Amino acid sequence: MRHAKAGNRLSRNQSLRKATLRDMARSVFLQERICTTVAKAKEARKLIEKLITLGKTDTLAARRRAFAILCDHHIVSRLFSQTAPRFKSRTGGYTRIIPYAKRLGDNAALVFLELTEKSRTIISGQKRVKAAKEAGDTSKVSEAETKPVAPTAGAAETTAHSKADVKTTPKAAAKPTGVRKLFQRKTGGE
């Protein structure tokens, strides 16, 4: 019987479940938003909220406890220096779960698990293009970066060509024989 055993087992044993939740927490602290299933998001949210609460008290003991879970010094320092200070005024509710879509393979409900206070705006898909146009962000490359550098007067006359400068001729495709001929994809022109 499973008396007093809370939480979803996620169809994994203990070590794999802990590794899955640790990796999801690391991804959330790095990316600030991940796409996952509902069950995994609900379990990872518990761990993430505990780590952010731990990050509010910046002590050596708290850092060691966070490192025991996350196993990465860079992410732990980022948690204590950047992520946790954003949530100083909150007493909880550091993450949100946003329904997204159904996965095509197994029809599992996908959700976004994200931090409520983000350091940057996260936009995906078509909205990114519209938001960039509205903000006037024209991320064009300057002319100096696109023009080739002219050789100096003292340099040798022979110059190396880049792959873009050298024109390659496509190789003639050889007819497959034997087993390869059996597994060749049929096209409409043949």
N, C-alpha and C positions, 0 to 999 in steps of 0.2 A: 504494500500500500504506500501511496505517496503522501502521507500526512505531513503537513508543514513544509512542503517542498514547492515553493512558489516559482513562477517563471516558466517560460516556454523552453522546451529542450531543443527546439529547432532541428530535430532528427539527427542530432550529433551527440557524440560522447562529450565528457566534460572538457577534455583538452582541446578538441576541435571547436567546441562552442566558445570557450574562452578566447581562442585565437581569432575566431570570426568576429566576435564583439570587439576585441582589441583593434583589429585591422579596420573595422568600420569607424571606431572612435578616432583612430589616427587619421583616416580619410576626412572625417568631418572637421577635425581641427585644421587640416591642411587646406581643403577645398571649400569649407563652410557650407557645402551642400552636396548630398549624394542621392542617388536613385537606388532604391532597394525595395524589397517586399514589405508588406505591412508588419508581419510577425517579427522580422529582423529589425525593423525600425523601432518597434515598441520596446524590444529588449535592449537595443543599442542606446536608446534614449535614456534609460535608467543609468547606464554606465557614464554617459557623457555628462549628465546633470550632476552626478556625484563628483566627477573630475573637475568640473567648473567650480562647484562649491569648494572643493579642496584647493583649487587655484586661487581663491579669494584670500586665503591666509598664506602669505608668502613666507613660509618657514622652511628650513632644511628638511625637517621631518615630512612636511607636506610634499615637498619636491621628491623625496625618496619614495613616498607612497605612490605618487603619480608615475614615477619612473618604473616602479614594480609592475604597473599595469600597462603603460604605453611602450616601454622598452626602447625609447629613443630620446636622447638628450636634446636634440633640436626641437622636437615637438613639445617636450616638457617645458623648455625655456620659453617657447612661443606661447604655450598655455598660460604660464605665470606672468609673462611680460605684456602680451598683447590681448589674448582672448578673455581671460578672467577679469581684468580691469574694466572691460566694457560692460560687465554685468554687476558692478558694485552696487547699483541702486536697486537691483532686483533681488527678490528672495527665492525665486524659483522660476520655472517656465523659460529655460534658456534655449530650448529647441522647439521646433514645430514640425508637424507631419502634414504634408500637403498631398492629397490624392492626385495621381497622375494618369495612369492608363492601365490597361490589361496587357500582360506579356503575351506575345503571339505563341510561343511554344507550349506553355502549360496553362495559360489563362490566369496566371497569378496576378493579383492586384499590386501594382507598383505605386510607390509613393516617393516624394522627396522628403528627406530628413535634413533639416537645415537649422542653423543657429538663428535666433530671432534678431540679434544685433550683429550685423555683418560689417566688415571693414570695407567691402566693395559691393557694387551692384552686380547681381548675378542675373543675367538675362540669357535665355536660350532661344534658338530657332529664328523665326522671322522677326520677332520683336527686336532682336539685336540690331538688325539693319535699320529698322525704323527709329530706334532710340539713338543710334549713331547719327542719323540724318538730322533728327531734331536737336541733338546736342551740338551739331555743327562739327562733329569729329570727322575730319577727313584724314585718315591715316595713310597719306600718300608718302611715298619715298621721295626724298629731295633729289634734285638733279645731280648733285655732287656724288650721291651714292650710286646712281644708275650709269653715269658716264664712265668709260674706262680711263684709267690713269695713263697719261701720255708718258712715253719713255723719256728719261733725261738725256741730255746731249752726250754725256760721257758713257752712256750705257751701250752695250753691244747691240749690233743691228738685228741679231736673231732674237726673236721673242717667242715665248711659249704661248700656245693657244689654249684657251679654255675649252671645255667640252661643248659649250654653246657655240663657239666660233667654228669648230671643226664640224663639217657636214658629213654625216655618216650615211651610207647607203644601206637600205634594209637588206638583210640576207634573204636569199631565196629559200623558202621553206622546203625541206626535203620531204618526199612522200614517205609516210610511215609504212613500215613493213611488220609482218609478224603479229605479235601480241598487241603492239601499239595500234595497228590498223583496226583491230577488233574493238578497241576502246575509244576510238576517235569519235568526236562529237560530229554528228551529221548536221550540215547547214542547208539552208534552202536552195543554194546555188548549185549543189552537186547532183 
